[in-house]
Amino acid sequence: MADIVVRFSGTQGIPFTAQWEWTGSGQEHRSGTWAGRAPRVERLPDGRFSMTVIQQASGGRLEVLVTGRGNRSSSSSSGAGATMLFSLQ
């Protein structure tokens, strides 16, 4: 099965925080926080996945693309505190 791929892009260097949870086969569970700046790419094995992303600065645009499990979901924000929610079941 394919990995889950999360791509953060938009304005170069725009800061974000992403809190995520992942459950794989056999009910293995992981959770964590990605705090960084765009562009950035993260990968997780196939599984159930949910994530909340918060843009940390104004004056730029944050774009997030999540692919996995045959799905493709994207969202963008502009403004500090903007929140995006993602879920792959």
Secondary structure, DSSP 8 states (H G I E B T S, - for coil): ---EEEEEEESTT-EEEEEEEEE-GGG-EEEEEEEEESSEEEEE-SSEEEEEEEE--SSS-EEEEEEETTEEEEEEE-STT-EEEEEE-
